Amino acid sequence: MNEPWWQAPCRVPDSASRERARRRDAQLTKPPGALGRVEALVPVLAGLQGRDRPALNRVWISIFAGDHGVAAEGISAFPQSVTAQMLSNFVRGGAAISVLARALSAALEVVDLGTVHPVGPLPGVRHLALGPGTANFVQGPAMSAETCRQALAAGRDSVHRAQAQHQAELFIGGEMGIGNTTTAAALACALLGCDPQRLAGPGTGLDAAGVARKRAVIERALARHAGPHDTLDWLQRLGGFELAALTGAYLACAQQGIVVLVDGFICSVAALCAVRLNPGCRDWLLFAHRSAEPGHLAVLDALDAQPLLDLELRLGEASGAALAVPLLRLACALHDEMATFAEAAVAGQSA
């Protein structure tokens, strides 16, 4: 039996390019380590891109949208109609990520995986119609095995478009789906063996009673699906269309050799799924920010990830990752354009 595509080997970073970038950094007109974590980024990028002077001019952003059956349990402050409405807002340019993508000159793709309220053909939206959202995972699996695989493949296909149409140097995945912080928290609890009291938070703005209800819903779901399950099974049982698509996208990026910038809590849970499915993909994941959602820290710790920013963001839709792109670009510019001690005729550090 052939192995599934997501288990195919990931690219191996180029250690020679990484070392040459590190040596160049040591020759630039600044004290060693003076730019802290900013300068440490560039050798990593150099190894991933296989070039001594990395660049992030071509950025591709894919927003995956889907609804969640668990919303029937009253776990969101917003109605599910918002998911479909935001699809239109994305392509009309009114959403935060739309503004950020324009400012970054990034390609923005919107993928409708399946919403409760269908919106019909929207120019600029790729409609896949995997179903009217997932099923309520309190009552049974969120998806069938086949639908979960289709969602994984949707993420993979987005990466292939990013490569073919844009020659992307950086891939960013985002999500939209009312109820998806509950889904992400439930999945993280299952994968990490954590209590919902620790990982479930306010999401889009729940009050204390709403958070308590969300935690109770997750506890019921974990009890309903108790048993030894592998990562793919947990993703099928507790995940969402967009979580599965993000997982597939991260795996495909690692296989194709495209650097990933992971957004907040939901995207980090997808990254955890990806790493559990194929550990080789971890090298290709950079983490943009630590979100205000309380469960994010536990997920970052499990991934041994140190995010670039901590701005108390909780919007989603890849906004935090987009905000971190200028930092990465400036790190590359510093590495590429700063003079060495020899070029500037400046005395270097003495031995």
C-alpha positions, 0 to 999 in steps of 0.5 A: 500500500502506498504511503499517504502524500503527507508522509513523503520526505520533507526537504532538508535545509542547506547547512552550507548556506546557513553557515556562510550566512552566519559567517557573513553576519560575523563580519558586518559592522556591529558587535556580534549579537547586537541585533539579537534575534533579528540577526539570528533569523537570517542564517535560518532563512539562508539554510531554508532557501539555499542561498547566502542572502535570503529574500522574502519579496514574493509572499503568498497568503492563503485564507482557508474558510469553513464553518464548524458544527460545534457552533450549535453549542453556543460557543461563539459570540458571533453567528455562523453567517459571519463566515460567509460574509467575510469571504466577500469582505476578503475579496473586496479588500475590506478585511484586515488581511486584505489591507495587509496583503496590499501593503506587503504586495503579497498575493492573497488567495481565498479558499471556501472549503464549506460554509453553513450559509452558501454565498454562491460563486464569488469572484476571487474566491475558490469554492471547494464545497466540502460540505456545509461546515463540519458536523458537531463533534460533541455528537460524533466525528467532525468529518469523514476520513475522506473529507479530512483527506480532501481538506488536507489536499486543499492545503497542498494544492494551494501551496502548489499554486503559490509555487507555480503562479508566484514562485513564493518565497514565503507562505502564510496560511490564515483561517476564517470560521466561526467556532474555530477557537473551540475546535483548535482548543479541543484538538490541542487538548487531545494532542497534548493531553491538556485540560480544557481549563488551561487551553480554552479561552475567550476567542472572539470575545466570550465573557466568563460564562461563555468561556466556561460553556466552551470548556464544558463543551470541549470536555464533553467532546473529549469524553465522547471521543476518548480512546487511543487515536493517532493525529490524523484520527484526532484531526478527523474527529475534532478538527475543522476544514480550515485546520486540516487545509492548513495542516496540509499546506504546511506539510506541502511547503516543507516537501516543496522547500517553501518557508512558512510563517505560522500565524496565531493559535489556530494556525499553530494547532495546525502546525502541531498536527503537521509536525506530528504527521511528518516531523521533518516539516518542523524545520520549515516553520517560523512562528509569527506571534504569540496570540492573546488566546491562553492555549497558544503558549502550550502549543508553542512550547510543544513545538519548541517555537519562539514567536517573533512578536507578542502584541496581544493579537487575536484576530486570526485570518493571518493578520499576525503573520502579515504584521511580522513580514516587514521584520523578516524583510528588514532582517534580510535587508540588514544582512544583504546591505550592511557593510563588512568591517573590511568594506567600511574600513572599520576596525573589527573586534580584536581577538 
